[in-house]
Amino acid sequence: MKNQDSKIQWGTLKRLLSYLLPYRFRLLTVAMTSVLSTLFLILGPFVLGLVITTLFEGMVNNGGIDFYRISQLLLGLAALYLFSVYLSYIQEYLMVGVAQHVTYTLRHELHHQLMKLPIAFFDRVSTGDLMSRGVNDIDKISSTLQQTLTQTITSLMTMIGVVVMMLIISPLLTLIVCITLPLSILITKRIIKYSQVQFRQQQQALGALNGYIEESYTNHPLIQSYHQGEDMKSKFTPYNASLFEANWRSQFLSGLIVPLLNLLNNVIYVVVAIIGGIFVVQRTIAIGDVQALIMYIRIFTQPINRVANITNTIQATIASAERLFQVLDISMPTSDYGSKVPEGRGEISFERVSFQYDANKPILKDINVKLKAGEDVAIVGSSGAGKTTLALLLLRFYEANEGSVSIDGLDITSIDDEVLRRMTSIVMQDTWLFSGTIRENITFGLPLATEDEVITAAIKARADAFIRKLPNGYDTHLDEQASGLSEGEKQLLSIARVMLSDPRILILDEATSNVDSRTELQIQKGLQQLKQGRTTVTVAHRLHTVRHADRILVMHDGQIVEDGSHESLIENGAYYRHLFLKEQQNGM
Ligand SMILES: Nc1ncnc2c1ncn2[C@@H]1O[C@H](COP(=O)(O)OP(=O)(O)OP(=O)(O)O)[C@@H](O)[C@H]1O
């Protein structure tokens, strides 16, 4: 996947903005309220200046202070501020809504896309990376949408408005203030430049530390059993130290901006106060105007910093949007998927099937085989021969590069995904359970199953007995790792789930390899029940477990080299006989 680009990607920005189109009227209102609220804020210091001038002149001219005018002005000022706050509230309210709607839509699209993507995609992208796209990148987009628009408008309006007001009050003093402007921009830019390098290093150090923490926490039992705790602790130190360094530098540098700008501002205040004081004495400017000018200078520097940050934020957000769109843009293989369920009982045919995961590394080579409905077929062969791959093609987790795979006479690429999943099921070595109750785990994919159907499936799968011994029976809650269950029990649950979904084709990935012999017997019984009336394809890693299969396909280097029953293969299949004898010698 492409990396972040330092230049703004206009196409991505345009596409991101297109998500805002449905909310254009709300956005227009936000823009108008932003302009108005900023205008009101800008008028504030001017009115306050008038108050001070009135007060000052009343005292100096001995004509008495015009309290009526002052109270009028103060009331007007209060109204201005209140109205400005009210407008800010409206714009915030609308913007939060728009940003959250867009975020909701993006999350929805991403999730739907992930549910549709072929398994091959997940081989290429790590779960951590996908989670970061789904959580961090969407978060980034959300917060930018929420803040950037109003910030841009208010910052620009403030800058323009303040300059106009200052020019009205005193062009000369405005000129003095504006001369210092490039200096403050220079300071901010310089520091931002350095601190950005540090922020990037901070993110990298954080990523490395997270990766290390994840690895050491998930492998905790392994670390303990090999007494590697001390070693892991010492390996942690450099990760922690580099994050400390990067954090320290970035925070220190960004913390420098405010005091430095404050220093610069104070110098400007002093200059304006001295020159303004001289002008007041010369009666070329009112004292309230000097006061207003100083307030404007204070307001003026804030939007400069904000605008400097906005471009960085937009760039980072576009990078996030790009990462999201990369996933959304992955096109699915197109075919005339029909929701037609082919008639039949599970006949399978591989015709001239070739497949490779990576270019120029053929895994399956010209596979031609037909399996009869209801046949119990085992695939055996050396490690890496392509047994699992052949089974996965049947589930269309991957699609053949050449040739076709058919079920009951229908090419599986023309069968709707959902229909295909109802026709075929797999029981893997690694059981797939998720957090939820035992019942929810069994009814996964068939939420409308009745209680009777669930229990019958569990009884047939030999799972009912152990489920009833659990504290809450079928309502017992499992965590993500189903840590309360043994490996064998997890497999029995998986068998119950498949039993309930009642597919016509069953794929078993030698599900019984890592359990004790008593549980293995239970599982074998469950599987025997499950196999009844279905075509079964067992990917076997040990030959003795499949010697009773109706038919054994022997694979070697991506091809089926022998095909027959155990007895016939022992007699006529040189390669099978070799594998069988080797296994017996190894005492398996
Ligand atoms: N997702 C994948 N991406 C790339 N190559 C893969 C992928 N899965 C498997 N392979 C490669 O394809 C080849 C066949 O793998 P497969 O799992 O089908 O073999 P197998 O006969 O089932 O082996 P085993 O008995 O060890 O499970 C192996 O060389 C393997 O490294």
The ligand as an SDF file (V2000), in Angstrom:
LIG
                    3D

 31 33  0  0  0  0  0  0  0  0999 V2000
   -1.7400  -17.0300    2.1770 N   0  0  0  0  0  0  0  0  0  0  0  0
   -0.6590  -17.4770    1.5230 C   0  0  0  0  0  0  0  0  0  0  0  0
    0.1160  -16.6330    0.8210 N   0  0  0  0  0  0  0  0  0  0  0  0
    1.2180  -17.0660    0.1660 C   0  0  0  0  0  0  0  0  0  0  0  0
    1.6020  -18.3600    0.1350 N   0  0  0  0  0  0  0  0  0  0  0  0
    0.8770  -19.2400    0.8370 C   0  0  0  0  0  0  0  0  0  0  0  0
   -0.2920  -18.8500    1.5620 C   0  0  0  0  0  0  0  0  0  0  0  0
   -0.8230  -19.9440    2.1500 N   0  0  0  0  0  0  0  0  0  0  0  0
   -0.0150  -20.9860    1.8060 C   0  0  0  0  0  0  0  0  0  0  0  0
    0.9970  -20.5750    1.0080 N   0  0  0  0  0  0  0  0  0  0  0  0
    2.0370  -21.4110    0.4030 C   0  0  0  0  0  0  0  0  0  0  0  0
    1.4240  -22.3350   -0.4640 O   0  0  0  0  0  0  0  0  0  0  0  0
    2.0200  -23.6050   -0.3760 C   0  0  0  0  0  0  0  0  0  0  0  0
    0.9630  -24.6760   -0.1110 C   0  0  0  0  0  0  0  0  0  0  0  0
    0.3930  -24.4090    1.1600 O   0  0  0  0  0  0  0  0  0  0  0  0
   -0.7670  -25.2990    1.7730 P   0  0  0  0  0  0  0  0  0  0  0  0
   -1.1130  -24.7390    3.1020 O   0  0  0  0  0  0  0  0  0  0  0  0
   -1.8470  -25.4430    0.7740 O   0  0  0  0  0  0  0  0  0  0  0  0
   -0.0090  -26.6850    1.9310 O   0  0  0  0  0  0  0  0  0  0  0  0
   -0.4430  -27.9530    2.7420 P   0  0  0  0  0  0  0  0  0  0  0  0
   -0.2230  -29.0920    1.8330 O   0  0  0  0  0  0  0  0  0  0  0  0
   -1.7870  -27.7880    3.3280 O   0  0  0  0  0  0  0  0  0  0  0  0
    0.6800  -27.9360    3.8550 O   0  0  0  0  0  0  0  0  0  0  0  0
    0.6140  -28.3600    5.4120 P   0  0  0  0  0  0  0  0  0  0  0  0
    0.4250  -29.8370    5.4420 O   0  0  0  0  0  0  0  0  0  0  0  0
    1.9510  -27.9710    5.9260 O   0  0  0  0  0  0  0  0  0  0  0  0
   -0.4920  -27.5850    6.0050 O   0  0  0  0  0  0  0  0  0  0  0  0
    3.0740  -23.5180    0.7140 C   0  0  0  0  0  0  0  0  0  0  0  0
    4.3390  -23.3680    0.0660 O   0  0  0  0  0  0  0  0  0  0  0  0
    2.7230  -22.2600    1.4610 C   0  0  0  0  0  0  0  0  0  0  0  0
    3.8870  -21.6210    1.9080 O   0  0  0  0  0  0  0  0  0  0  0  0
  1  2  1  0
  2  3  1  0
  2  7  2  0
  3  4  2  0
  4  5  1  0
  5  6  2  0
  6  7  1  0
  6 10  1  0
  7  8  1  0
  8  9  2  0
  9 10  1  0
 10 11  1  0
 11 12  1  0
 11 30  1  0
 12 13  1  0
 13 14  1  0
 13 28  1  0
 14 15  1  0
 15 16  1  0
 16 17  2  0
 16 18  1  0
 16 19  1  0
 19 20  1  0
 20 21  2  0
 20 22  1  0
 20 23  1  0
 23 24  1  0
 24 25  2  0
 24 26  1  0
 24 27  1  0
 28 29  1  0
 28 30  1  0
 30 31  1  0
M  END
$$$$
